Amino acid sequence: MKNISLTIAVSGLNNTDNPGPGIPFIRAVQESGRFDLKIIGLAYENLEPGIYMENMTHKVYKMPYPSEGKIAFLERIGYINDREDIDILVPNLDAELHTVMISEKELRDIGIRTFLPTLKQFEERHKSELEKFGEKYGIKVPKSFAVSSITDINRIPKEFDYPLMVKGKFYDAHIAYNKEQVVNHFNKISAQWGVPVIVQEFIKGTEVNVIAIGDGLGNTIGAVPMRKQYITDKGKAWGGITIADENMVELTRNLISAVKWRGGMELELIKTINNEYYLIEINPRLPAWLYLAVGAGQNMPEAMLLMALGENVEPYTTYDVGKMFVRYSYDMIVKLDDFQKISMTGEI
C-alpha cells in the first residue's frame, strides 16, 4: 500500500512529570508505516522537552496560550500554515480543545482538518456536568458539586462525607480530609486553572482507565483498558498494565454508541470491591499513556489520522493483555542557541 504524504501539527510536547500526549502520538504515527510525515510541533513553553528531542519534529512553533482566545489562535495557526501547509491539526491538551473546536470552520477553510469531539460532546462531559451525564447515559458517577468561591465551600451538601476529591476543570486532583484542606486545594487549583473547581464524592476502589477512539457514527474503533501501577504526586500514571476486563470495554462501547463520540477519549473509572464501575472523569482526547495501546496492538493515532482524511477504518477487535509501560526521565543536552531561538523568535 502506498504511503500517504501528510503534514501534521501536534501539540502536547510537555513530556515531563505531567506529560502530554504529543510525543507518544508522534512515535505512534512514525511507527505506523502508513505515512510519509512532516511533523510540526506546537509548544506553549520554551522548556517543553519535545521541542529539543531528536527525530520527533521537523520544526516547532510557539503558540499563544488558549486564554488569549480564538483570534490569536487563528492568526498564529494561519501564519504557521502559510509556511508549512498543514493537513491535519492534532491538539492534545484539554485547555486548547475548546478554541480549536469553535475554529473548525475557519481551519477547514484554509485546508486544515481535525478529528475531534463535537462541541456538544465536549461540553456535556465536563466534570461539573458529570452527574447529569451519568443520569442521561445510565452510568454510575460520584456526586459532584461545583465551587466557584470560598463561600461556595460552605454550601457543599451535608451528604458529602470526607474524604472528598477536589479537582480542577482541566487538570489536578487532590484528596481532602477536612474543610481546611478543601479550601487549600481550591485556592491552589483555581489560581492555576480557574473556576469552577469540582468537589467530588470519594469512591473507594481501584482506579482503572480505558483509552478509546470513536468514529463519530457510534462505532468504537479501538478500546484498551489498563490499571495504573505507579502514580506520581500529580496523579499521573508512571507505569501501567493492560488488563482483561470485558465489562470495561463493553461500558466504553455502549457509551461511544450512545454519544456517537468522535475522536479519542480516556475514561477514568473506579472499580469497587463489589465490581461496580464509577465514571470519575472523561478526558476528551487520547491520554499521555496512549503508547501502551500501540504496544498492545491498537495504533489509535494512526486510525485518527486516517479518519481525519475521510478513510474507512476497520475497528480493532483484540489487544494484548499483560503489556506494561514504564516511564523514565532522561537528561538531554540542549544547545543554548536552540533555546534562544524558540525564546526569541517563537520557532525553531
C-alpha positions in Angstrom: 0.0 0.0 0.0 1.3 3.4 -1.0 2.2 5.7 1.9 0.2 8.8 2.4 2.1 12.1 2.4 1.0 14.3 5.3 2.0 17.4 7.2 0.6 17.2 10.8 0.8 19.8 13.6 0.9 18.2 17.0 0.7 19.9 20.5 1.3 18.5 23.9 5.2 18.3 23.8 5.4 18.7 27.6 6.9 15.3 28.3 7.7 15.9 32.0 6.3 14.6 35.3 2.9 15.9 34.0 3.3 14.5 30.4 1.3 15.5 27.4 0.2 13.0 24.7 2.2 14.8 21.9 5.4 12.7 21.9 3.8 9.3 22.2 1.3 10.4 19.4 4.3 11.3 17.2 6.0 8.0 18.0 2.9 6.1 17.1 2.3 7.6 13.7 6.0 7.4 12.9 5.9 3.7 13.5 2.6 3.0 11.7 4.2 2.6 8.3 1.2 4.3 6.6 2.5 7.8 6.2 5.3 9.9 4.8 5.2 12.5 7.6 6.3 16.1 8.1 5.7 16.8 11.8 5.2 20.3 13.1 5.4 20.7 16.8 3.3 23.3 18.6 4.6 24.4 22.0 3.4 26.8 24.8 6.5 26.9 27.0 10.2 27.3 26.0 11.3 24.3 28.0 8.8 21.7 26.7 11.2 18.7 26.2 9.6 17.7 22.8 11.0 20.9 21.3 14.5 19.6 21.7 14.1 15.8 21.2 15.8 14.5 18.1 13.8 12.9 15.2 10.5 13.9 16.6 9.6 17.1 14.7 10.8 18.9 11.6 10.0 22.3 13.1 8.5 23.7 16.3 6.4 26.9 16.7 5.4 28.6 19.9 1.6 29.1 20.3 -0.3 31.8 22.2 -1.9 30.5 25.4 -5.5 29.3 24.9 -6.7 32.0 27.3 -5.7 34.6 24.6 -8.7 33.4 22.6 -9.8 32.3 19.1 -8.5 35.3 17.1 -4.9 34.9 18.5 -5.1 31.2 17.8 -6.3 31.6 14.2 -3.7 34.3 13.5 -0.8 32.1 14.7 -2.0 28.9 13.1 -2.6 30.8 9.8 0.9 32.1 9.9 2.3 28.6 10.5 0.0 27.1 7.8 1.3 29.6 5.2 4.8 28.3 5.8 4.1 24.6 6.4 0.8 23.7 4.6 -0.7 21.7 7.4 -3.1 18.8 6.5 -4.2 17.8 10.0 -4.1 19.5 13.4 -3.8 17.3 16.4 -4.4 19.3 19.7 -3.6 17.2 22.7 -4.2 19.4 25.7 -7.6 19.9 27.3 -7.2 23.7 27.7 -6.8 24.2 23.9 -9.6 21.9 22.7 -12.5 24.4 23.0 -10.7 27.1 21.0 -9.8 24.5 18.2 -13.4 23.2 18.2 -15.0 26.6 17.7 -12.5 27.4 15.0 -13.2 24.2 13.0 -14.8 26.1 10.0 -12.0 28.6 9.7 -9.5 25.8 9.9 -11.3 23.8 7.2 -11.4 27.0 5.0 -7.6 27.1 5.0 -7.2 23.3 4.4 -6.6 22.1 7.9 -8.5 19.0 9.1 -9.1 17.8 12.7 -10.8 14.8 14.2 -12.3 15.9 17.5 -15.4 15.5 19.6 -18.3 17.9 18.8 -18.7 20.9 21.0 -21.8 19.3 22.5 -19.9 16.2 23.4 -17.1 18.2 24.8 -19.4 20.4 27.0 -21.7 17.7 28.4 -18.8 15.6 29.8 -17.3 18.4 31.8 -16.6 17.5 35.4 -19.2 19.9 36.6 -21.8 18.2 34.4 -20.8 14.6 35.1 -23.7 13.8 37.3 -26.2 14.8 34.6 -24.1 12.9 32.0 -24.3 9.8 34.1 -28.0 10.1 34.5 -28.5 10.6 30.8 -26.4 7.6 29.7 -27.1 5.2 32.6 -23.6 5.3 34.1 -22.7 5.4 37.8 -20.9 8.6 38.7 -19.8 10.1 42.0 -21.9 13.0 43.4 -20.3 16.3 42.4 -20.5 20.0 43.5 -19.1 22.9 41.6 -17.2 25.5 43.7 -16.5 29.0 42.3 -15.7 30.8 45.5 -14.7 30.2 49.1 -18.3 31.0 50.1 -19.4 28.0 47.9 -17.4 25.7 50.1 -19.8 26.4 53.0 -22.6 25.2 50.7 -21.2 21.7 50.0 -24.2 19.4 50.6 -24.2 17.6 54.0 -24.4 14.2 52.4 -20.8 14.7 51.1 -18.7 12.8 53.6 -14.9 13.2 54.0 -12.6 12.4 52.4 -13.6 14.3 49.2 -11.8 14.8 45.9 -11.1 18.3 44.8 -10.5 18.7 41.0 -9.6 21.4 38.6 -11.7 21.9 35.5 -8.8 20.8 33.2 -6.2 19.2 35.4 -5.2 18.5 39.0 -7.0 16.3 41.6 -6.4 16.1 45.4 -7.9 14.3 48.3 -9.2 16.5 51.1 -9.9 15.0 54.6 -11.4 18.2 56.1 -12.8 21.6 55.2 -9.4 23.3 55.6 -7.8 21.0 53.0 -10.7 21.7 50.6 -10.0 25.5 51.0 -6.3 24.9 50.4 -6.8 22.8 47.3 -9.4 25.2 46.0 -7.0 28.1 46.3 -4.2 26.3 44.6 -6.2 24.8 41.7 -8.3 27.9 41.0 -5.2 30.0 40.8 -3.8 27.8 38.1 -6.8 26.6 36.2 -9.6 28.9 37.1 -13.1 28.1 38.3 -15.2 26.1 38.8 -13.3 23.7 41.0 -15.1 20.4 41.4 -15.7 18.8 44.8 -16.5 15.1 44.2 -17.6 12.2 46.3 -14.7 9.9 47.1 -15.3 6.4 45.8 -13.2 3.6 47.4 -11.8 1.1 45.0 -9.2 0.5 42.3 -8.5 3.2 39.7 -8.7 1.8 36.1 -8.7 3.6 32.8 -9.7 2.9 29.2 -8.2 4.6 26.1 -10.7 4.6 23.2 -11.5 6.2 19.9 -14.8 6.6 18.2 -15.7 7.3 14.5 -18.5 9.8 15.2 -21.1 7.4 14.0 -21.4 5.3 17.2 -18.7 2.7 16.4 -15.8 2.0 18.7 -12.6 1.8 16.5 -10.4 0.9 19.4 -10.5 0.4 23.2 -7.8 -0.8 25.6 -8.2 -0.9 29.4 -5.3 -0.6 31.8 -4.6 -0.4 35.5 -2.1 2.1 36.9 0.8 0.5 38.7 2.7 3.6 39.7 1.2 7.0 40.2 3.0 10.3 40.7 2.0 13.0 43.2 0.2 14.7 40.3 -1.9 11.6 39.9 -0.3 10.7 36.6 0.5 7.1 35.6 4.2 6.4 35.6 3.6 2.7 35.0 0.6 0.7 33.9 -0.5 -2.7 32.5 -3.2 -3.7 30.1 -5.9 -5.9 31.7 -8.6 -8.3 30.6 -11.8 -6.7 31.6 -14.6 -7.1 29.1 -17.0 -5.1 31.3 -14.9 -2.0 31.0 -14.6 -2.5 27.2 -18.4 -3.0 27.0 -19.1 0.1 29.1 -16.9 2.1 26.7 -18.5 0.7 23.6 -22.0 1.4 24.9 -21.0 5.0 25.8 -19.4 5.7 22.4 -22.5 4.2 20.7 -24.9 6.3 22.8 -23.0 9.6 22.4 -21.6 8.9 18.9 -18.3 10.1 20.2 -15.9 11.4 17.6 -12.1 11.2 18.2 -10.0 10.0 21.1 -11.1 9.7 24.8 -9.9 8.4 28.1 -12.4 7.1 30.7 -11.2 7.2 34.3 -13.1 4.7 36.4 -13.1 3.4 39.9 -13.8 -0.4 40.2 -15.3 -1.1 43.7 -14.9 -4.3 45.7 -18.4 -5.2 44.5 -17.3 -5.0 40.9 -19.2 -1.8 40.2 -17.8 0.8 38.0 -18.0 4.6 38.7 -17.0 7.0 36.0 -15.0 9.8 37.6 -13.8 11.6 34.5 -13.8 11.7 30.7 -10.8 13.2 29.1 -11.8 14.3 25.5 -8.6 13.3 23.8 -6.1 10.5 23.7 -4.1 10.3 27.0 -0.4 10.5 27.6 -0.2 6.8 28.1 -1.5 6.1 24.6 1.7 4.4 23.5 0.7 1.4 25.8 -2.3 0.8 23.5 0.1 0.9 20.5 2.3 -1.6 22.2 -0.8 -3.8 22.9 -1.7 -3.8 19.2 -4.0 -0.8 18.7 -2.4 2.2 16.9 -5.2 4.7 17.6 -3.2 7.7 16.4 -2.8 6.0 13.0 -6.6 5.4 13.0 -7.3 9.0 13.9 -5.2 10.4 11.0 -6.9 8.1 8.6 -10.4 9.0 9.8 -9.5 12.7 9.6 -8.7 12.1 5.9 -12.2 10.6 5.5 -11.0 7.0 5.2 -12.9 4.0 6.5 -11.0 2.3 9.3 -11.7 -1.2 10.5 -12.2 -1.5 14.2 -9.6 -3.2 16.3 -11.1 -6.2 17.9 -8.3 -7.6 20.1 -5.4 -6.3 22.2 -2.6 -7.9 24.2 -3.2 -8.4 27.9 -0.3 -8.0 30.3 1.6 -5.4 28.3 3.3 -2.9 30.6 4.7 0.5 30.2 7.2 2.2 32.5 8.1 5.9 32.1 11.6 7.2 32.8 13.4 10.5 33.0 16.2 11.3 30.6 18.6 14.2 30.6 19.0 15.9 27.2 21.9 18.2 26.5 20.4 21.2 24.7 22.2 23.9 22.8 21.7 27.3 24.2 21.3 28.6 20.6 18.2 26.4 20.2 16.7 27.7 23.5 17.4 31.2 22.4 15.8 30.7 19.0 12.5 29.4 20.4 12.5 32.1 23.2 13.3 35.0 20.9 11.6 34.1 17.5 8.9 31.6 18.6 10.1 29.0 16.2 13.0 26.6 15.7 
